[in-house]
Amino acid sequence: MEDIINLCKRRGFVWQGSDIYGGVAGLYDFGPYGTLLLNNIKAEWRRSNVQLKENYVEIDSAMFKEPKVWVASGHVGGFSDPLSECRVCHARVRVDKELGKIGVEADEKMSDTELNTLWEVNNKSIKCPVCGKIDWTRARMFNLLVKSNLGDFTDKGESPVYLPGEACQGIYLNYKNIIDTCRIKVPFGVAQIGKAFRNEISPRNFLFRCREFEQADTQYFVKPHENEKPYQKIKQERFDWYLGLGIRKENLRLKQHTHLVFYANDAWDIEYNFPSYGFDEVEGIHDRTDYDLTQHMKYSGVDLNYVDPVTKEKYIPWILETSAGVGRMFLAFLADAYTLEELADGATRTVLKLDERLAPIKFAVFPLLKNKPELVKKAREVYAKLSEKFVCEFDDNGNIGKRYRRQDEIGTPKCVVVDFQTLEDGTLAVRDRDTMAQVRVQLEELG
Ligand SMILES: [Zn+2]
């Protein structure tokens, strides 16, 4: 993972947020290649979840919401991490995570008493990660919502609004608008990609646990008790989506939750085997019953019942949710593509074997020699032509071998070389990233 993080920094995929000020933990900025990769992942996600599905629509809701939304969703009351403080140096740790490290299972759904009993019994063997002493306070729940003062002009912070703790709430809030305007019938799905913010005490593992991140969610609205079949289908589809974009099967698994929140029927995670971190969640697939809409009906006072246009049956639809961390997907695709290869001459090359659809740059165009104006001119023409349809890069710097290595490292599937033969018969030398084999083709044949 350290190598991958270094590559991200060196080649402009991802940088620490506010880098020139020393950086802020849990915040990352995507550089040029990272932004391209991120956008390609989101485009593939949209293609699969919206474009290819007749009964799915996509929305983009405001990040700030009426604060009651977060009361209804349970985030104000219960969206908390259990923390304990070192009495010696005041460092704070996540109690559930520290227990996990010594093989004691604890999670955020346990009651305060249950958790503290476990914590007191076991924390005598847990050293403070900062000062190394063992002297812990009682575990206390710490709310993860990030507050702001939008619309509060008193400067006192008395009526905070919240940044989204999860992106999906916008879908529930617009469920009625969608039904009223989109000629859509249950069962139907709504997709949204949006930002979420959490006051993580210990952001860690690069893009894996951040304070600001992006989520790609779908909510599928079904008739009550007609959840089981579509749930299985959605679960399989989401799993296959990763495989279809090149994730190796041995690095992906489905894992069922052992502890369910009280309203949930079923919950699974799609886990990726991250280098250094091991298997962990990339996407959650949740069978949530009618909880979300019922809560918003209760707190908003608006009737969110659905009336079947044919049978006139009235009900609150049940919801099947898929919720993926976009940064986690990004990291999984990057990690799976990252390859170190030994070449015939003993040298090594770093290659990102990204699926062509995800690769930031599709074609890199080179003139064979920088100092031959006729080659450069022709290469510029090829570059301009290809750029109409694809994200391309022009490079005339250094020898051809070095240019190939630079493109390999960012995952460019094809390098296109304009050489002397091009001037004679119009063919281009096209070199494949993975096989390093070359073929000669006409410009029109590319892509
Ligand atoms: Zn300490």
Residues whose N, C-alpha, C, O or C-beta is under 5 A from the ligand:
A	BS01	ZN	C86 V88 C89 H90 A91 C128 V130 C131 G132
